Amino acid sequence: MEHVCAKKGTAVYHLQQLVGIPFYHCLGCNLTNKSYENIQQAEFDTVELDAFEAKEIVHPTAIHLLAWLVTSHISGVATK
């Protein structure tokens, strides 16, 4: 499982693009990570990826913007 960039065109995606570089330099987290593209282009024999929003990591009453910036995830298996 890995945190990835939000779906292109969404509000979260645009916020990730805006704060991505300073966020990385301050916290070491890449908000604009597009691992799914790298995995699909790596010529694995099989790739099974599931993209999902891990909203359970954010408390329902949370208004903290940083928490919402890291809800997009992928999980899966790639074999050679």
C-alpha positions as MATLAB code, in Angstrom:
seq = 'MEHVCAKKGTAVYHLQQLVGIPFYHCLGCNLTNKSYENIQQAEFDTVELDAFEAKEIVHPTAIHLLAWLVTSHISGVATK';
ca = [
       0.000    0.000    0.000;
       1.308    3.432   -0.903;
       0.105    7.007   -0.801;
      -0.202    8.490   -4.300;
      -1.307   11.666   -6.014;
      -5.062   12.317   -6.023;
      -7.120   11.954   -9.197;
      -6.166   14.597  -11.736;
      -8.556   17.545  -11.870;
      -9.823   17.222   -8.293;
      -9.434   19.947   -5.684;
      -7.087   17.726   -3.653;
      -4.929   17.135   -6.750;
      -4.534   20.887   -7.280;
      -3.680   21.422   -3.617;
      -1.096   18.638   -3.798;
       0.513   20.343   -6.793;
       0.550   23.667   -4.962;
       2.103   22.496   -1.694;
       3.948   19.410   -2.945;
       7.513   20.753   -3.044;
       7.488   22.556    0.318;
       5.672   19.579    1.887;
       8.385   17.226    0.618;
      11.214   19.425    1.876;
       9.615   19.846    5.316;
       8.210   16.351    5.920;
       9.822   14.085    3.317;
       6.472   13.014    1.865;
       5.918   13.210   -1.900;
       2.321   14.368   -2.388;
       2.581   14.139   -6.178;
       3.791   10.536   -6.284;
       2.462    8.716   -9.367;
       3.705    5.231   -8.524;
       0.833    3.594  -10.395;
       2.141    5.033  -13.687;
       5.694    3.869  -12.952;
       4.492    0.375  -12.033;
       2.360    0.049  -15.174;
       5.256    1.223  -17.382;
       7.807   -1.116  -15.775;
       6.876   -4.070  -18.018;
       5.795   -6.440  -15.272;
       4.197   -9.679  -16.462;
       1.124   -9.043  -14.329;
      -0.084   -5.943  -12.525;
      -3.042   -5.851  -10.166;
      -3.558   -2.380   -8.712;
      -6.429   -1.076   -6.669;
      -6.776    2.697   -6.231;
      -8.770    3.885   -3.252;
      -9.323    6.750   -0.834;
      -8.174    5.793    2.664;
     -10.534    8.236    4.316;
     -10.534    6.175    7.507;
      -7.114    7.682    8.290;
      -8.820   11.064    8.625;
     -11.159   11.606   11.551;
     -14.658   12.566   10.283;
     -14.482   15.905   12.072;
     -10.993   16.704   10.821;
     -10.659   19.971    8.998;
      -6.888   19.735    8.963;
      -5.915   20.155    5.306;
      -2.742   18.091    5.572;
      -4.720   15.001    6.552;
      -6.906   15.228    3.437;
      -3.826   15.567    1.200;
      -2.715   11.993    1.924;
      -5.896    9.926    1.553;
      -5.262    8.680   -2.045;
      -3.599    5.246   -2.017;
      -2.893    2.229   -4.175;
      -2.307   -1.364   -3.204;
      -1.625   -4.400   -5.274;
       0.829   -6.889   -6.679;
       3.158   -6.737   -9.668;
       5.099   -9.821  -10.755;
       7.891  -10.351  -13.235;
];
